[in-house]
Amino acid sequence: MLKPGGRLAILEFAVPTSPLFRYLYLSYFRHILPRIGRWISGHATAYAYLPASVDAFEPQAFTQLLRACGFIDVRADPMTFGSVFLYTAKRDR
């Protein structure tokens, strides 16, 4: 539970918009990361869900959802060439 006036911060993966970085990022994310996840965890499906989850995530829709939930000062700041976003918001009353 966030107190009135409290700050929310969420760091979330995203698909970069730069064509070159997007290609490199998605190649790693779809082919290399799942293999590393399987190797480290010993589970065949470890990290396999991440690419689909990131592809489906919409930064604008998420900021709209935060506003609809009553948050104010909502921001979505891209970081690392847009591969992650830092979402911040403040709870109103």
C-alpha positions in Angstrom: 0.0 0.0 0.0 1.4 3.4 -1.0 0.6 6.3 1.4 -0.9 9.5 0.0 1.9 11.5 -1.5 4.1 8.4 -1.8 6.3 7.8 -4.9 6.1 4.8 -7.1 9.1 3.6 -9.3 9.0 0.7 -11.7 11.8 -0.4 -14.0 10.4 -2.4 -16.9 12.0 -3.9 -20.1 10.9 -2.5 -23.4 11.6 -3.0 -27.1 14.1 -0.3 -28.3 13.0 2.0 -31.1 16.5 2.3 -32.8 16.5 -0.2 -35.6 20.1 -1.4 -35.1 19.9 -1.6 -31.3 16.4 -3.2 -31.6 17.8 -5.9 -33.9 20.8 -6.7 -31.6 18.6 -6.5 -28.4 15.9 -8.8 -29.8 18.4 -11.3 -31.1 20.0 -11.6 -27.7 16.6 -11.5 -25.9 15.0 -14.2 -28.1 17.9 -16.6 -28.6 20.7 -16.2 -26.1 18.9 -15.2 -22.9 16.5 -18.2 -22.9 19.5 -20.5 -23.3 21.4 -18.9 -20.4 18.2 -19.1 -18.3 17.8 -22.8 -19.0 21.5 -23.4 -18.3 21.6 -21.5 -15.0 18.2 -22.6 -13.7 18.0 -26.1 -15.1 14.4 -25.5 -16.3 13.6 -25.7 -20.0 11.2 -22.8 -19.9 13.2 -20.4 -17.8 13.2 -16.9 -19.3 11.4 -18.2 -22.4 8.3 -16.0 -21.5 10.3 -12.7 -21.3 10.4 -11.9 -25.1 6.7 -12.4 -25.5 6.0 -10.4 -22.4 8.2 -7.5 -23.4 6.8 -7.5 -27.0 3.2 -7.2 -25.6 4.0 -4.4 -23.1 3.0 -0.9 -24.2 4.6 2.0 -22.3 1.8 4.5 -23.2 -0.9 2.1 -22.1 0.9 1.5 -18.8 1.2 5.3 -18.1 -2.5 5.7 -18.9 -3.3 2.8 -16.5 -1.3 4.6 -13.8 -3.3 7.8 -14.4 -6.6 5.9 -14.4 -5.6 4.4 -11.0 -5.3 7.9 -9.6 -1.6 8.5 -9.8 -0.3 11.9 -10.7 3.0 13.2 -12.1 3.3 10.0 -14.2 6.5 9.7 -16.2 8.0 7.1 -18.5 11.7 7.7 -19.0 13.5 5.5 -21.5 16.9 4.3 -20.5 19.7 2.3 -22.2 18.6 3.1 -25.8 14.9 2.5 -24.9 15.5 -1.1 -23.8 14.1 -0.3 -20.3 11.8 2.4 -19.0 11.7 3.9 -15.6 8.1 4.7 -14.7 7.6 7.1 -11.8 4.4 8.4 -10.3 3.0 9.9 -7.2 -0.1 8.8 -5.3 -2.7 11.5 -5.1 -4.4 11.8 -1.7 
